[in-house]
Amino acid sequence: MRTFTGILVMAALCVAAHAQTFGVVDYERVVNESQLTQDSLRELQALGQRYEQAFQSLQESLILTDEERQELANLLLQPNLNDQQKQLVEPLKNTARQRAEELHALRQKANPTETEKAALERFTQMEARGREALQIMGQQWRQELDQQAQTRRSQVQKRIREVIAQVAKEKKVQVVFSAEVVFYCENDLTDEVIKRLNAKK
């Protein structure tokens, strides 16, 4: 049924296009070869890498307060840390590392004092809270990354459609088909679309 419907649609398009000037665009080639899509993909990969590296650093710095953890996360997600920001990162990591070492030492003690027991309980709770917070943060970051990917994909698609329309109007083309559904067409706009996208990054 779908195939028959598709044939009818194509037949209708061909009839409509018979009296008009039409062309084709290889959309897949445009996506694969245009600098616009390559730049967008690189930016998205760089963002994903920042999230991954930040998550790994936070896994190694579990024993922080919620405020310290959020501050460290915000710093680690910056695309390019300046010297002042770098100076803020190391003390937070060192604090977490010192607490982890202290917690490890307290867990090894056979007969801890009341003060040591209190410190052991406090650091243990902070560690558990850190794991829980990091799990939630990881889920949020995955959602943000997915949203970024969707937004960028929409922006790229919109820009490609705009350029296809510009090229078509300049060449007096009234109908543009996808190359996937046309076996042959002399009026292929693909190269010009790619050229235009690369010229206006």
C-alpha positions in Angstrom: 0.0 0.0 0.0 2.8 2.4 0.9 4.7 1.6 -2.3 1.6 2.3 -4.4 1.0 5.5 -2.5 4.6 6.5 -3.1 4.2 5.8 -6.8 1.1 8.0 -6.9 2.9 10.8 -5.1 5.9 10.6 -7.5 3.6 10.6 -10.5 1.8 13.7 -9.2 5.1 15.4 -8.7 6.3 14.5 -12.1 3.1 15.9 -13.7 3.4 19.1 -11.6 7.1 19.4 -12.5 6.5 18.9 -16.2 5.5 22.5 -16.8 8.1 23.8 -14.4 11.9 24.0 -14.2 13.2 21.5 -11.7 16.4 20.3 -10.2 17.8 17.9 -7.7 20.0 18.0 -4.6 21.9 15.1 -3.1 21.2 15.9 0.5 23.5 13.2 1.9 26.4 14.6 -0.1 25.6 18.1 1.2 25.6 16.9 4.8 28.8 14.9 4.4 30.8 17.4 2.4 29.8 20.8 3.6 32.0 22.6 6.1 28.8 23.7 8.0 28.0 20.2 9.1 31.6 19.3 9.8 32.1 22.3 12.0 28.8 21.5 13.9 29.9 17.9 14.4 33.3 18.9 15.7 31.8 21.4 18.2 29.4 18.7 19.4 32.2 16.2 19.8 34.3 18.7 21.7 31.3 19.4 24.0 30.8 15.7 24.6 34.5 15.3 25.4 34.3 18.1 28.0 31.3 16.4 29.6 33.2 13.1 29.7 36.4 14.6 31.1 34.4 16.6 33.7 32.5 13.5 34.8 35.8 11.5 35.1 37.4 14.3 37.2 34.3 14.5 39.5 34.4 10.7 40.0 38.0 11.2 41.3 36.8 14.0 43.6 33.8 12.5 45.3 34.2 13.9 48.8 33.1 17.5 48.3 30.2 19.6 49.5 27.4 20.2 47.1 28.6 23.8 46.6 32.2 22.7 46.0 31.1 20.0 43.6 28.9 22.4 41.6 31.7 25.0 41.5 34.2 22.3 40.2 31.7 21.0 37.6 31.1 24.6 36.3 34.8 25.2 36.0 35.5 21.8 34.3 32.8 22.4 31.7 34.4 25.7 30.5 35.7 25.4 27.0 39.0 27.2 27.8 40.0 27.8 31.4 42.0 30.9 32.0 44.8 31.0 34.6 42.5 32.3 37.4 40.0 29.5 36.8 42.8 26.9 36.7 43.9 28.1 40.1 40.4 27.4 41.4 40.3 23.9 40.1 43.4 22.5 41.8 42.5 23.4 45.4 39.0 21.8 45.0 40.6 18.6 43.6 43.2 18.6 46.4 40.6 19.1 49.0 38.7 16.0 47.7 41.9 14.0 47.5 42.9 14.9 51.1 39.5 13.9 52.4 39.6 10.6 50.5 43.0 9.8 52.0 41.7 10.8 55.5 38.6 8.6 55.0 40.8 5.7 53.9 43.0 6.1 56.9 40.1 6.3 59.3 38.6 3.1 57.8 41.9 1.3 58.6 41.9 2.3 62.3 41.1 -0.5 64.7 40.0 1.6 67.6 39.0 5.1 66.4 38.3 7.9 68.9 34.9 9.6 69.1 36.2 12.5 67.1 37.6 10.1 64.5 34.3 8.2 64.4 32.4 11.5 63.8 34.9 12.3 61.0 34.5 8.8 59.5 30.7 9.1 59.5 30.8 12.7 58.0 33.2 11.7 55.2 31.3 8.5 54.5 28.1 10.5 54.1 29.9 13.0 51.8 31.2 10.2 49.7 27.7 8.6 49.3 26.2 12.0 48.6 28.9 12.6 46.0 28.1 9.3 44.2 24.4 10.1 44.2 24.9 13.7 43.0 27.3 12.5 40.3 24.8 10.0 39.0 22.1 12.7 38.7 24.6 15.1 37.2 25.6 12.5 34.6 21.9 12.0 33.6 21.4 15.8 33.3 24.5 16.1 31.1 23.4 13.3 28.8 20.1 15.0 28.4 21.8 18.4 27.7 24.1 16.8 25.2 21.2 15.1 23.4 19.3 18.5 23.3 22.4 20.2 21.9 22.7 17.6 19.2 19.0 18.0 18.3 19.3 21.8 18.3 22.4 21.8 16.1 20.9 19.2 13.7 17.8 21.5 13.3 20.0 24.5 12.7 22.1 22.7 10.1 18.9 21.4 8.3 17.4 24.9 8.3 20.5 26.5 6.9 20.8 23.8 4.2 17.2 24.3 3.2 17.7 28.1 3.1 20.7 27.7 0.8 18.9 25.2 -1.5 16.1 27.8 -1.8 18.6 30.6 -2.6 20.4 28.6 -5.3 17.1 27.4 -6.8 15.7 31.0 -7.0 18.9 32.3 -8.6 18.8 29.5 -11.2 15.0 30.0 -11.8 14.3 26.5 -10.5 10.8 26.1 -9.2 10.9 22.6 -7.9 13.8 20.8 -6.2 13.7 17.0 -5.7 15.9 14.8 -3.6 18.5 13.0 -5.6 17.4 9.8 -3.8 14.1 9.7 -5.7 15.3 10.9 -9.1 17.4 8.5 -11.3 18.7 11.3 -13.6 18.5 15.1 -13.8 20.8 17.4 -15.7 20.0 20.3 -13.4 21.9 19.1 -10.3 22.3 21.8 -7.7 24.3 19.8 -5.2 27.8 21.3 -6.0 26.5 24.8 -5.9 24.7 24.3 -2.6 27.9 22.8 -1.0 30.0 25.7 -2.4 27.5 28.3 -1.0 27.5 26.6 2.4 31.3 26.6 2.6 31.5 30.2 1.5 29.0 31.3 4.2 30.1 29.3 7.2 
